[in-house]
Amino acid sequence: QVQLAESGGGLVQAGGSLRLSCAAARNIFNINSMRWYRQAPGKQRELVAGLTRGGTTTYADSVKGRFTISRDNAENTVYLQMNSLKSEDTAVYYCYADIFVRGKWDAYWGRGTQVTVSS
């Protein structure tokens, strides 16, 4: 069972910053896309940012210029630096990874970490 361990969520005032981390086990050698999604109460889960192993990034329009996704391939870790946070960024943030395990690619999710931005 592949696990993704998220950390870094919490409560922050509007305009503040948080850094989320998501780590997969070090003995996993094939991880392609790593992404962050979020889900606010009563809303569908949405893509926040994605980063392929080759370095191609994707951002939701609502976070462009404020959030930065990065990854450490040696540590199998993806980060989400969130600056200039707004109340509308409040959500549970989920880590996602495409991982090659037992002969096939599969999608794996973390359990989520709560981010709350107070206005």
N, C-alpha and C positions, 0 to 999 in steps of 0.2 A: 504494500500500500504506500503510494507516494504521498507525502504530506508537504504542504506549503505552510510555513510558519510566518504569520504577519505580526508586526509590532509597530508602535509609534503613534497610534491613535490617541485621542484625548479631547479635552475641552480647551478651546482657545478663543480669544476675543477677535472680533472682526479686524482685519488688517494684519493679523499675526501670521505665524508660520508653523508648519509641522512637517516632519519628514517620516514617511512610512517606509518600512522595510518588509521584504518578503523573501524568505530563504527556503530553497529546496535542499534536500540532502546532498552532501558533497560527492557521494558515490554515483550520482546521476551524471551521465556524460553527454547526453543529447537533449538539450533544451532549445527549442526554436523561439517562438514568440513568447514574450512575457508581457502581461498587461495588468492594468488596474481598471476595475469597474467600480461603480458605486450604485447604491440603491437607497433612495430617500423614502420615508414613510408614504405609502399610497402611490408610489411611482414605480415604473419599470426599472430594472437594472440597466445601466447605460455604461458604455465604454468611456473611460476618462482619458487613458493614454496607453499606448502600446509601443513596444520596442522589439524588433527582430534581433536575432543573434548577429546579423550583419550590420546592424546599426540604424535601420530605418525606423523613424518615429512617426507616431500618429497621435493627435490630440483632439479632444472634443473642442469645438469652437469656444465653449464657455470657459475653458481653462487655459487657452492659448495665451502665452505671455506671462502666466502666473505659476503654472505647474511645470515641472521638469522631470521626465522619467530618465533613469539611468540604470545600468546594470553592471555587475561584476561577474563576468563569466567564470572566473576561477573559483569564486565562492558561491556560484549559482544563486545569486541574490539580485533582486530588482528593487529599486528605490523610487519613491515619488516625493519630490520636494515640492511642497505646497506653500506658496507665498501669497500675500495680499488676500487672505482668506475672507470669504463672504458668508453670510448666514445661509445662503442657498447652496453652499458646499457641504452643509450638514447632511451626513448620510453614513451608511455602513459601507466601507471600502473593502473590496474583495480583490485578492491577487489571483491571477490566472496564468497558467503556463502550458504550452504544448510540449509534451515530454515523450521521448521514445523509450518505452519500457516493455520488456518481454516481447520484442519483435514487432511492435506497432506503435504508431503515434496516438496519443490520447490527450484529452483535455483534463487538466486538474485545477481545482479551486481551493483557495484557502477558506477558513471559516469566517473571515471578515473581522474588521476592526472599526470601532465607532469613532467617527470624527464629528464633533459638535462645535459649531462656531456661534458664539453669542454676539448679539448686536448691541 
